[in-house]
Amino acid sequence: MAHPKRKISKSRRDKRRTHYKAAAPSLATCSNCGEMKLSHRACPNCGYYAGKSMFVPES
């Protein structure tokens, strides 16, 4: 089994990990109520998706 000859420094290790980052979720406005919602999902506020009622929200 191979072993590293030298210790990898923290800065070199962190430079390699700079590309692993979380992307912000893409938000869209609901066409029915105008609230912000996740794209391609029913609105949690009013329960509508693509102009149709999918469920009745509990509130």
Long-range contacts (C-beta under 8 A, 24 or more apart in sequence): none
